[in-house]
Amino acid sequence: MDALANIGAGTLGAGLGLQAAAAEIFLLAAICVILLIDVFLSERTRWVTYVLSLLSLAGAAWVTLNFGVEGRVSALDGTFLADPMGDVLKLFAYGTVAVCFVYSREYLQLRDLFRGEYFVLGLVALLGVMVMISAGSLLTVYLGMELMSLSLYAMVAFDRESGVSAESAMKYFVLGTIASGTMLYGFSMLYGLTGTLQLDELALAVREVGAANLGLIFALAFIIVGIGFKFGAVPFHSWLPDVYHGAPTPVTLFVSAAPKIGSFVLAIRLLAEGLDALVASWQNMLIALCVLSLLVGNVVAIAQTNLKRMLAYSTISHVGFILLGILAGTNDGYQAAMYYTLTYVIMSVGSFGMILVLSRQGFEADRLEDFKGLNRHSPWFAAIMLLLMFSLAGVPPFIGFWAKLAVIGAVLDVGLVWLAVLAVLMSVVGAFYYLRVVKLMYFDEPPAERFEITAGGTLRTVLSANGLAVLVLGIFPALLLDLCARVLP
């Protein structure tokens, strides 16, 4: 690592800046090593891939901390950015992926799906998120986005014996490809009008061209479509419920977590940094996506009987809240959106973790009725699920309440009172389906069949910490809020 540091230090002056990308280089090297080792492993020794994947994440975290920067550093001829916001988001992404791997292990083993592909594809998707986080040009943004997306398509089709998974993966791939092409077309229009791909130069060039330029507005519209698809915002959401429902639950867990960080940073890098001069235009477009997502996500979630689909539609409504912060177009709004994204990832990972902990061989605990009477059999995990549902609903003092309060405060600050009122009303509607899960656990009779949790100690411990985190971070909201305020430029 010292050698890497020396190489990086030596090349920064030459304009290459490999040191700034040390974490990405480390993770890429680790993926190559894991791929090579996994080829020679038998089914009995497949745990080595799992352990190496977790060690790779720990190593990437160490490299990120060791090579952290105080301010913003532009490297690799301006295509790569290193800044405190990027470091925090990367560290959060490592932790999220590590928790996803821990939650998934037993589920995959019980169903003969414990293969190296799951972990390698997860790490490659994480690498794509990291590239997006540090993107300094439109080219790097697209490279990171495709690296993440292609890995996710393959992960959804990970269970090769499942026709439902294959169908979901195909739909995800086709729609994702159209969205990527749309965004790429927007990028090409921007390049044609401004003559640059670098985000900092783009911000200056857009001001020179003028915010009223029709070509810029068209380019922006194509880019908003791409961002809306990656977020799963209405009307670009049709892939999300099918993928969440059709993919194996560990994959659903993964898709709902780290990629949301990538979607957030995609919007921040493109809209807030590269196209800030067009804020009046993209604010109106995001308002439309936000309103539709809040309405459709919350209303349709009420009709769902499958927990994975219910969480999928609730994700769409949470995307509406994240967009609330971004469309404010202020530093406070961006901080609120970042805070909401991080808190949503914590809550989402815990919710899908509960499905995994209750699942056992031959039984998927993905229907709402599977949670009936959970309190009679496992008061502790019923309490953990209660914490997560209350937090997702925005009940104080859980972390979800402060996240909603932050984004609603941001839109109030810019005078969008009607939008804040709509968000509050939709929060009330959303509380219905989250509290329905609590009612099933505490007030309904359990099924006649003996209910038994077979999950191991590691999964139980990490999930318990995950559930308690939404309460602790809710009691001390300043811990995460201050961090977001410090690292955002």
N, C-alpha and C positions, 0 to 999 in steps of 0.2 A: 504493500500500500504506500510505503514511503517512496518507492520507485515511481508509482503512479502520481504521487503528489509532486515529485521532482519533475516528471515529464510535463505535468500540467503547469507547474510554475514556470517552466522553461518556455512553454509554448504560448502562455497568455500574452507575453510581450510581442510574440509574432502574430498575434491576432487569431490564433486557433482556439485557445481557451479550453483545452480538454479537461482542466481541473474543474471548471464550472459544471461539466457534464459527467463528473466522476461517478455519481450514483447510477446514472443510466448505463455507463460503460460497465460498471461492476455487475449490475443486474443482468445485462446482456451476456457477459462472460459466464455468470452463474447459470443462466438458462442453458447455454451451450454445454456446460459441464454436466448439468442434470440430465439433459437429453442423452448425452453419451453414456452416462452411467445407467440410466433407466433401461437402455437397450439390453444390458447384460443381466438385469435383475429377474428373478423368478417371481411368481405370484406370492410366494411365502416371504420374500424379502422386499416386497414393494414398499414397505414402510420406510425404506431408506430414501425414496424419492420424496415422501412426505416430510421427513426430517430435514433433508437438504433444502426443500422449498422454504421451510420456516427459517432455517439458518440463513438462507439467501436474503430473506426479508429483514432479518436482524442485521445482517451485514450491510444491506443497503441503508438501513436506518443509521448505522454507525458512520458510514461514509457521508451521508447527508449532514449529520451533526458535525462531523469533523471538518467538512468543507463548506460549512454554512457561511453565508455572506451577510454583511451588515446592511448594505444598500443594494441597489440594482446593478448587476454586472451583465454587460452584453458580450457574448462570446461567439466563436465560430462565424465570424463575419456578420454578426447581427442576427443570425437565424436562431440563436439560443439565448434565453434570458435566465439568469439566476437572481432570485430576490427572496426576501424573507417570506412573502406570501407563498411562493412556490415551495420553499422548504417545509413550511407548516402543512401545506396540503399534501406534499409527498409523504411526510411522516404519518399523517392521518391515514393516507391510502395504504401504507405498509401495514399499519395496525388493523385496518379493516379487512384486508386480504388475509392476514394471518388468522383473524377470528373466523373468517369464512372457511378457511382450510380446516381449522380445529373443529368447527361445527359439522363439517361435511364428512369427516373421516369415517365415523361409525356407520353412517347411512350408506356410504359407498361400499364399505366392506360387506355389509349385510346383503347387498344386492349384486354382488360380483361386479361392481363398477369401479373398484379401487384400482384405477389405472394411472399411469404417469401422465397421460394426456391431460387429465383434468388440472393437475397442478402446473404443468408446463404452459398450457393455454392461459391459465389464470395469471401466471407471471408475465406472459407476453402481453396480455391485456393491460396489466398494471404498467408495463413499460410504455405502452401507448398512452396511458393516462399521464405518465411522467413527462413524455415528450410534449403532450398538449399543455401541461402545466408550465413548461419552460419554453413554449413556442415564442419566437421573436419575429416570425414571418408567416405569411399565409401558407407557404410551402410546408413549414414545420407543423403548423396547425393541421393541415390535411394529412401529413404523414402520420402524426400521432393518432388522429381520428380513425384512419383506416386500419392502423395496427391494432387499435382497441376493438374496432367493429368486427374485423375479420376473425379475431380470436373469439369474440362473443358468439358469432354465428356458429362457429365450430363447436363451442361449448354447449349451445342449445341442442345440437344434434349429437351430443356426446353419447347418449344411450342409443346405440345403433339398432337395438331390437325394438325400439318403440316407434310406432308409426306416428303417434301424436307429436313426439319430439321432432321427428323428421319434418312433419308438416309445419310445425311452428318455426323451425329453423329456416325452411324454404321461404315462408312468408316474411320472416325477419330479414333474410338475405335480399329478397327481391325489393322490398320496400326500402331497406337500408341503402341498397345500391342506387335507387332512384334519388333518395335524399342526398347521398354523397355527390352524385352527379349534378344535382341542382346547386349544391353549395359550391362545387368546383366551377360551375358556369358563372356563379356570382363572383368568385375569385377572379376568373379570367376577365370579366367585365371591369372589375376594379383595376386590374393591372393595365388593361387597355386605356383606361381613363386617367390613371395616375402615373403609370410607368414604374411602379415599385411594388415589391412584394413584402418589404419589411414594415412591420406595424408602426414603428415610430415615424418612419418617413411617410407612410400612408396617411397618418393622422394630419401631418402638415400639408400633404398634397391635396387631401380632400377639402381642406379649408381654401386652398388656392382655386380649386375647380369650382367650389361653391356648393352649399348644401341644397340649393334648388335645382341642381343639374338632374335632368330626367334619367340619364344613364346611371347615375349613382343611386337614385331611388330604386330603379329596377334591380341593380346589383344587390342592394340591401334587402329587397324582397326575397330574392333567391337565397341569400344567406340566412334570413330569418326562418325560411322553410327548413333548412338544414338543422338549425339550432332547435327549432320546434320538434323535429323528428327525434333528435338525439335525446331531448328531454322527455319525449312522450307527451307533449302538450297537444290539446285538442286544437285543430282537427287532424293532427298528424299522429294520433295515438293508437290507431287500430291494431298495430303490432303488439302493443304492450300487454293487454289482457291475455291474448293467445300465447305469447311467449312465457309469461309468468305461469300460466296454467299448464302449458304443454311441456315445458322443460322439466327435467328432474329437479326436485326441490333444492339441492345444493347449488345448482346452476341458477335457479331463480334467485336464491339468496345472493349469489355473486353479482348477477345482473342488476339487482336492486341497490347495490352498495357502491363499490368503487367507481363504476362508470358515471354515477351521479356527480361525483367530484369532477370528472372529466367534462361533463356537460356544463357544469357551472363555470369552470375556468375557460371553456370554449366561448361562452357568452361574454365573459369579462374581457378576455384578450381581444376578441373581435369588436364588440360593440363599445365597451367602455374605454379601450385603449386605442384601437385602430380607427373606429368610426365615431368618436365622441362628438365630432362636428355635426353628425346627422342625428343627434339625440332626439330632436323633435319628431323626426320621421319614425325611428325605431321605437320610440316610446308609444306612439299610437298603435303600431303593429303588435307590440307586446301586450298592450292593454286588451286587444281583441283576443289574443291567445290566453291571457290570464283569466278573463271573464268566462270564456268557453270552458277552460279547464276546471275552474272552480265549480261551475254549474254542472257540467256533464260528470266530472269525477265524483262529486258528492252524491248526486241524485242517482246515478246508475249503481253506485256501490251499495245502496240500500237494498236493491233487488237481488244481490248475489247470495247464493247459498254455499259457494265454495270459498274458503278463506283466502286461497291464493288469488282468486279473481277479485275478491273484495279488497285485498291489499293492493292489487294492481290498479283498481279504480281510485283507491285512496291515494296512491302514488301520483296519479294524474292531478288530483286536487292539491297535493303538496307541491307539485311542480308549479301550479298556479300561484302558490304563496311565494316560492322562490323567485318567480318572475315579478311579483309585486316589488320586491326589493330592487331587482335589477332595473325595472322600468322607471323607478324613481330618478335614476340618472345622477345620483349624488353619492358622495363617499359614504354617508350614513346608510344609504340604500344598499350599496355594494357590501358593506360590512354586515348589514342585516341579512342579506341574501347568503353570504358565506356562512354566517352563524346558523341560518336555517338549514343550509345544505348539510353541514356537519352534524347538526342535531338529528336531522331526518335520517342520515346514514346510521347513526347509533340506534335509533328506534327501529328502523327497518331491519337491520341485522338481527336485533333481538326478537322481533316478531317472527321472522322466518326461522330463527333458531328454535323458537318454541314448537313450531311444526316438526322440526327435525328431532327434538328431544322426545316428543310424544309418538313419533313414528317408530314402527318396529317392522321386522321382516313380514312381508305380506300385508302390511297395513300402513296406509298413508293418512296421517291425521290432518288432512287438508280441507275437511268439510267443517262447517260451523258446528254441526251437531256432534262432531267428535270431541268438542270441548265441554259437552254437557256434564255437569256434576264433577268437574275436575277438582273442585275444592274438597270433595269427600275423599278422593284418593290421594291427592297431593296438594295440601294447602300451600306449601312453599311455592311450587311452580304456578299455581293459580294466582298467588300474590304477585309473582314476577310478571305474569301476563297482564294482570290488572294494572301494574305500574306502567307497562308499555302502552296499553290501550288508553289509559288516562292521559299519558303524555302525548300520544298521537292525536287525541281529541282536543288537546290544548287546555286541560284542566290544571289550574294552579295547585301546588307550586312546581309541577314537573317541568322539565326542560322545554317541552313542546309549547307550553304556555308562553315562555319568554321569547321563543323564536317567533311565534305568531305576533306577539306584541311588538317585537322589533321591526318586522316588515310592515305591519299596519302603521306604526309610528312614522316610518320612512315615507309612505305615500301620503300620510296626513301632512307631513312637512312640505310637500310640493303641491298641496292644495287639492289632491284627488280624494275629496271627502266621500263622494259616492262610491268610489272603489273600496275604500276602507270599510264602509258600511256593508257593502256586498260581501267582503271577506269575513266580517264578523257573522253575518247571517249564514253564510255557507259553513262556518265553523260550527254553528249550532246544529245545522243539518248533519254535518259529518259526525258530530258527537253521538248521533243516534246509532249508527252501525258499530261504532267502537264500544259503546255501552251495552249493545246487544250481546257482544261476546262476554262481557262481565256478567250479564244476567244469566247467560247459559251456564257459566262456570259455577255461579254461587246459588242460583235459585231453581235450576232445572234438575230433574232426577237423572242420575248417571245411567248409562246403558246397562242392561242385565249382564252382559259379558264382562268378565273380570278385567279391570283396567290395570295395566302394569307398565311402569316406566322402566325400560331396559337400558337407558343411556348410561354411559360410564361416568366416572368421577370427574374427568377433565371437562367434558361437555357440560356437566351440571354446574361445575364451579365457574367456568367462563360465562355461561349464560346467566348465572346468578349475579355475577359482577356486572354484566351488561345491563341487566334489569335495574340493579341498584344505582348504576351510573346515571340513569335518567332522573332519579330522585335527588342524588347528591349534587349533580350539575344544575338541577332546578333550584335547590336550596341556595347554592352558591353560583348564580348565573354569571357573575362577573369574571369567573375563571376563564371561560371560553369567550365571552363577549370582549373582554379587554385584549385577549390574544388576537382576535379578528381585527380589532381597531388598531393594534400596533403594527400588524404586518401588511395591511393593505396600503398601497401607496397613496 
